[in-house]
Amino acid sequence: MSQATSNQPEKLKRDRVRSILPDIYLGRWPTGRLNSITDVPGVLVHTQSIEPDGDVHTGVTTILPRRNWHEYSSFAGVFRFNGCGEMTGAHWLNETGLLSSPIVITATSSVGEGYRGVTEYVYRHHRRPDGEVDLFLLPVVAETYDGFLSDPARFAVTPNHVMQGIENATADAVPEGNTGGGTGMICHRFKGGTGSSSRIVQGFNSDGQTVDYAVGVLVQANYGAAETLSIGGVPVGRILKQEGKLASDNAKVEPRKDGSIIIIVATDAPLIPIQLQRLATRATVGLAKVGGYGNNSSGDIFLAFSTANTIPSGDVSMQSSGPTTDYTPTERTVRMSDNDTLNGIFEAVGDATEEAIYNAMFMAETMTGFRGRHVPALNLEDVKRIFRGRQP
């Protein structure tokens, strides 16, 4: 499935951006141990590529905000940078500020299977003895379009793949590049896909003790023009164009639309929904640094959640709530951060988003897919050469 790039033979092994460009500046905050969204305690991820033959290159990425997501919800917020895309469950999330579902990221043609997979998992594993399901659930399923490299009419993703993702999600570093929902994606007209990164920001808890807060980002990158690609402040795409290295040997290389990006931000900092909406908005900073403009045909939808508060999931029947009913307002104690202290977290989101996109592109491999369409990986030798003499 992978071939040499169309421009010149590749000498460098595919690797993350910090390994290829050790001098790149990616912000003031240190990374977590894995430099992955799973550096946020409790967050679990699973990626599965589905490639039965040369015409199908698709997959599923599953994120669990916590292992017991079906018992406890997380505060969350959503930001829509451009709306030519889908994230199911976003209306209810905006209404309540609560994430009560795994987050599934897949291809446009597989949103229904993602929704069915989460719902079926709940009905298989979380029913009462009498067969009822009390958990109120609107699954969160987001998509980007992989129909240029993968035949969407094959409907290769099934609800079983989604259920396997929920069962097998781990705290390991997220596999990157042509993996999970990002398997068949394209970024800045080079091979794109899944990428992740994290930052650690020191703060203080309510007792005045220092504490390290983790901020993690996962992207499914499938957007952008080649000429606008910037890496660490260096206009790599424009330089490649000047060098005549953006032309392809395949006349069918150009997708019909600009594409999309889904960005998921996780943190263990104690934030309430409106603060998490602000965090989701800051992912735009990282996207812009790489060269994303939120073009008209791009679905750029970002979700941020915090694991700091554990909110008991809603009971549809209200049978277990004792004297409390939906007509009796009931106090609940939650933790939040001071708005005046959030700049470090804001920066961490922008920086980790930028790096996650680089990791998606640097780890992605050249692909020839549906109808022989060919998309080269970003040539890392070219990037290293260009960056060496022009870094800020």
Phi, psi and omega in degrees: 000332181259143181225171172294155179294162183282345185273310181195161180299145181263127178263326183281138172290144177301131183203170181289161189300322182292334177282323181282321183235076186297341181265003182293141177261121183234039176100168187277345188267138179290156176279165170285178185302319182264348188051052186211159178302335180284002169289343175283118185305131177094342182280132183235145183222147172222136174239141177220121174271143181235105186221073183291337178200184187290349180264353183235119178220083185223188181170189184219136169244129182240127179243125173257120179296334174198157182299319182262047182302333182283346178257326184229128177275167178238145171295144183205164175212152183237143173230131177256106177283316170213141195260020179275061183191187185222138166219102182291156180080355185292328180296313181291325178297317177293328180291318187250339186075018184241132172259114185238028187212155163300159174254119180251130176238128186207200179272160181306317184285356185245011180301318181298318179294323177297316179297315180295321183297315179295315181296315181295324178300317179297317181290334177280326192243347187227043175264151172287163178305331181275003176095349179284155174241117182275336186292122174280123191223123166238097187303144178261109181231124181242158186217155161226161192268121178249019187288355175282319182258350183225138182285107184291339182286352179280340181046056187286334178282135179237162175303329178297323177299320180292316179296323176297322178297319178296317183287330189252008179297140184226173176266014177289164175301140182288127172300144188235167180086229183282069184216154177058216178298341180274003188308313185254022186270161184233136182229123184053036178069007168254171178296129180246209178145221185262136176214157182210160178195166179212164175221153176243124180240124180280136178217201180228142175273184185292344177269002180083008179273145178290145180212144176267123176258133179263140173235121181237148181229139170233133179239148165244099194263120187208048191219172159093157175265150181295320186294334182273356183298125176235138180232114181060032181087357179264127183284070186301316182298317180294322179292318177298323177295316179298328179277358180075026185254013177262345178291141181254156175274007182236115184294344182261023187285333189278122173295162182283339182223167185292329181102194188209172171214133171254131179236124178248125180247130177237148176206157171255008172292140182284100183233144177264169189306317182294327176291326179287329171299319179295321177298314180301322179299322183292345174299335178300327180299313180295319178299318181294324180299327181277339178120020177270136183245358185066051184299161187306322183264019181253135176262100185245095187235128188236137180233134176237138177222157179237139178264004188292320178260140175251113184253115179307132182294150183297142177256110185298321184282339185062014185287336185260012188261007175061227183286350182280134174230177180284005174250004182241096180307132186232130183288142173224135181272128177230163178254146176213164177259155176291127180304327183288358183245013191267359185301323178297319177295318178302312179299318182300321178296313180299315182292317181291327176295313178305312183292323179298322178293316176303315182298323177299316183284321182289329180272341181292148180245149178309141182223136167248123189230224186311128179059027178074012180292137190239126177233116181284152169286155174301128182284110186289333174296316178298316181299315181295320180295314181295318184291328186303320185258357188232009182295145183298000000 
